[in-house]
Amino acid sequence: QKEVEQDPGPLSVPEGAIVSLNCTYSNSAFQYFMWYRQYSRKGPELLMYTYSSGNKEDGRFTAQVDKSSKYISLFIRDSQPSDSATYLCAVPLFSGGYNKLIFGAGTRLAVHP
Amino acid sequence: DTAVSQTPKYLVTQMGNDKSIKCEQNLGHDTMYWYKQDSKKFLKIMFSYNNKELIINETVPNRFSPKSPDKAHLNLHINSLELGDSAVYFCASRPNGLSFGGNEKLFFGSGTQLSVL
């Protein structure tokens, strides 16, 4: 089983829709959860991170962690065409004395006007 | 100023050739990485260096050899290129590789699109 599983989509929504992006993870010891956004032909950029359970809000974006079900979500309110990108969830994995960031497969999102 | 820069941006080559990709970061970070992203956008870690020392070496064919001449540079040399090596290779850096406090994000370059014909 992969450490992080993510539905690759693609997901196509109209402008203004609420978008829900989801990942599941396997290791209950994970503490930090991150969402990266990757525009076409660019490198990923950190969008949000959360620690442990609960919600974190930043403008139109809300990151949510449910540790009991090992489920992480990213919600986008009032989605815009500029939100069209690939969204990757990520968790730090401690291995061999160092932490490395493990990414989900990424979900491609298209927001059409 | 570009924080993490990779060259070349595109690389098209024949099977069996040897090629190198260069990466430089001007952020003063201690830790650098190489990631490979396949056609399905799956991003997988390959190597990591901390202050010029190799700290992460995933199950990667030994045709791939990273080199870090100093902590601001991490190059990737690939011998005997194969069709399956076609992918986008990303260099990344962060302040240090010892822990993740949640806010220690990775800074990625724009990627090198490698196409092996």
Interface residues (C-beta under 8 A of the other chain):
Chain A: P8 Q31 Y32 M34 Q38 R41 K42 G43 P44 E45 L46 Y49 T50 Y51 T86 L88 P92 S95 G96 G97 Y98 N99 K100 L101 I102 F103 A105 G106 R108
Chain B: V4 K40 K41 F42 L43 K44 I45 S48 N50 I55 I56 F90 A92 G97 L98 S99 F100 G101 G102 N103 K105 L106 F108 G109 S110 G111
